[in-house]
Amino acid sequence: MTGKKIKKVSKNHLNECIEFIKRLNDNTTIKNFKFQFASDSCKTFYDHFVCFENRFKKIVKLNQDKKNKKVLKLLSLIDSDYQLILKDTNIKKNFYKKIPIKNLILSPSDFGFHNSLLKNNRLFFFDFEYAGWDDPIKLICDFILNPDYKISFKNEKFFIRQFKKNFPEIDINTYYFFKKIHFLKWICVIIGYIYKDNKINNDYFYKAQWYYHKFKNRHLNINIEYNIKNN
């Protein structure tokens, strides 16, 4: 398929993304459409933590042989951030909380502008091999945090508001909490490419380092006022 990549994300583009997800889920439930769960699907709160922990452990293991000091330093920062997240007073009582089946949505999973093309002023999406039923909050987190494109803070708030209008069951506070975990996960995803094909690619280290320092305050700072009403 031919088309253009999105260079600058607009509100119209975000609305098209929401409309696509909405069409997938119109009159579709996990009861009337028997389909697989998405790759790394989250059916409990704890699953969100597992998404990060599995990748973090894998990177630590890979780096044990390489002993890359720069990577070790970045991993130490990530681990410190994660330990702070785990100190949240609400975690223990909600750690294994199940996400209601009725709240799961049919998710393209690897969804975002990296897997879309613009043609005749319309967005076309592709690459659904990881699709399945999943927590909509995980979909939102991965969509917003994907490092291959940039969604401004203003557009993030717009997207969340519009998404909630179409999927009112999502909880905004839960999204902002889990976004911190998935932000750290995405850094691990980038670091993983450093060791691809048993070769060290420092470009991915610098990308991971840049992404961490550039967006840490935005995605990890719990004191930011988002001004989004959770209703």
C-alpha positions in Angstrom: 0.0 0.0 0.0 1.2 3.5 -0.9 0.8 6.6 1.3 2.7 9.1 3.5 3.9 8.7 7.0 2.5 11.2 9.6 5.2 13.8 10.3 3.2 16.0 12.7 0.3 14.5 14.7 -2.9 16.6 14.7 -6.2 16.4 16.6 -7.8 15.1 13.3 -5.3 12.3 13.2 -6.0 11.4 16.8 -9.8 11.4 16.2 -9.3 9.0 13.3 -7.4 6.7 15.6 -10.2 6.7 18.1 -12.8 6.2 15.4 -10.9 3.2 14.1 -10.8 1.6 17.6 -14.5 2.4 18.1 -15.4 0.7 14.8 -13.5 -2.4 15.9 -15.5 -2.6 19.0 -19.0 -1.5 17.9 -21.4 -4.3 19.0 -18.4 -6.5 19.7 -17.8 -8.1 23.1 -15.6 -10.8 24.3 -18.7 -12.9 24.7 -20.0 -12.6 21.2 -16.6 -12.6 19.4 -14.3 -15.4 20.5 -10.8 -14.3 19.7 -7.3 -14.5 21.2 -6.0 -12.2 23.8 -3.5 -9.6 22.6 0.2 -10.1 22.9 1.3 -9.3 26.5 -2.4 -8.6 27.3 -3.3 -7.2 30.7 -6.2 -8.9 32.4 -5.2 -7.8 35.9 -3.5 -4.8 37.3 -0.4 -6.9 38.0 -0.1 -7.8 34.3 0.9 -4.2 33.7 3.9 -4.6 36.1 4.8 -7.9 34.4 5.0 -6.2 31.0 7.8 -4.1 32.5 9.5 -6.7 34.7 9.9 -9.3 32.0 11.7 -6.9 29.7 13.8 -5.4 32.5 15.0 -8.8 33.6 15.8 -9.8 30.0 17.9 -6.6 29.5 19.7 -7.2 32.8 20.5 -10.8 31.8 21.8 -9.7 28.4 24.0 -7.0 29.9 25.6 -9.4 32.4 27.9 -10.7 29.8 28.5 -7.4 28.0 29.0 -5.4 31.2 28.2 -2.1 29.3 28.7 0.5 32.1 26.5 3.1 30.3 23.6 0.6 30.0 24.1 -0.4 33.7 23.8 3.2 34.7 20.6 3.7 32.8 19.2 0.4 34.1 20.0 1.6 37.6 18.0 4.8 37.0 15.1 2.8 35.6 15.1 0.4 38.6 15.2 3.3 41.1 12.1 4.9 39.4 10.3 1.6 39.4 11.0 1.1 43.1 9.5 4.5 43.8 6.4 3.5 41.8 6.0 0.4 43.9 5.9 2.5 47.1 2.5 3.9 46.0 0.1 3.2 49.0 -2.7 2.0 46.7 -0.6 -0.7 45.0 -0.8 -3.5 47.5 -4.5 -3.5 47.9 -5.0 -3.4 44.1 -2.0 -5.4 42.9 -4.0 -8.4 41.8 -7.2 -6.6 41.0 -8.9 -8.2 37.9 -10.0 -5.9 35.1 -13.7 -6.6 34.4 -14.1 -8.8 31.3 -16.7 -6.3 30.0 -14.1 -3.6 30.1 -11.6 -5.4 27.8 -11.6 -4.1 24.2 -10.5 -5.6 20.9 -7.1 -4.1 20.5 -4.8 -3.9 17.4 -2.1 -4.1 20.0 0.9 -2.7 18.1 -1.2 0.4 17.2 0.1 3.8 16.4 1.3 6.2 13.7 4.3 3.9 13.0 1.9 1.4 11.6 -0.2 3.8 9.5 -0.2 5.6 6.2 -2.0 8.7 5.1 -3.7 8.5 1.7 -6.4 10.8 0.3 -6.5 12.6 3.6 -7.4 9.3 5.4 -5.4 7.2 7.8 -5.0 3.5 7.0 -3.7 1.2 9.7 -1.8 -2.1 9.3 0.2 -4.8 11.1 -2.3 -6.6 13.4 -0.4 -9.8 14.1 -0.4 -9.1 17.9 -4.1 -8.1 18.0 -6.6 -9.4 20.5 -8.6 -8.6 23.7 -6.8 -6.3 26.1 -7.1 -3.6 28.7 -7.8 -0.3 26.8 -5.5 1.5 29.2 -2.5 -0.6 27.9 -3.5 0.3 24.4 -3.6 4.0 25.3 -0.3 3.9 27.1 1.5 2.2 24.2 -0.1 4.6 21.7 1.0 7.7 23.6 4.4 6.5 24.6 5.7 4.9 21.4 9.1 6.6 20.8 8.8 6.5 17.0 6.6 9.5 16.9 5.7 12.4 19.1 2.3 13.3 20.6 2.4 16.6 22.4 1.3 17.0 26.0 -1.7 19.0 24.8 -2.7 16.4 22.3 -2.3 13.7 24.9 -4.9 15.3 27.1 -7.2 15.8 24.1 -6.8 12.1 23.1 -7.6 10.9 26.6 -10.7 13.0 26.8 -12.0 11.8 23.5 -11.1 8.2 24.2 -13.1 8.3 27.5 -16.1 9.7 25.7 -16.2 6.6 23.5 -15.0 4.2 26.2 -16.4 5.7 29.5 -15.3 2.7 31.6 -11.7 3.7 31.5 -10.3 5.4 34.6 -8.1 8.4 34.0 -6.2 8.1 37.2 -5.4 4.5 36.5 -4.1 5.5 33.1 -1.7 8.1 34.5 -0.5 5.6 37.0 0.1 2.8 34.5 1.7 5.1 32.0 4.7 5.4 34.4 5.2 1.7 34.2 4.8 1.5 30.5 7.2 4.4 30.0 9.9 2.4 31.7 8.9 -0.6 29.7 9.4 1.3 26.4 12.9 2.3 27.5 13.7 -1.4 28.0 12.2 -2.1 24.5 14.7 0.3 23.0 17.6 -1.0 25.0 16.8 -4.5 23.8 17.8 -3.5 20.2 21.3 -2.7 21.4 22.1 -6.4 21.4 20.2 -7.4 18.3 21.9 -10.0 16.1 24.6 -10.3 18.8 26.0 -6.9 17.8 26.2 -3.8 20.0 24.4 -0.9 18.4 25.1 2.2 20.4 22.5 4.2 18.4 19.8 2.5 20.3 21.5 3.2 23.6 21.6 6.9 22.8 17.9 6.8 21.7 17.0 5.1 25.0 19.0 7.6 27.0 17.5 10.5 25.1 14.0 9.2 25.5 14.4 8.7 29.2 15.8 12.1 30.0 13.6 14.0 27.6 10.3 12.6 28.8 10.9 11.5 32.4 9.4 14.6 34.0 6.3 14.4 31.8 5.6 10.7 32.2 6.8 10.0 35.7 6.1 13.2 37.6 3.1 12.5 39.7 2.8 16.2 40.7 1.9 17.3 37.2 -1.6 18.8 37.1 -3.4 17.2 34.2 -6.7 19.1 34.5 -8.7 16.2 33.2 -12.0 15.4 34.9 -12.4 11.7 35.6 -16.1 11.5 34.8 
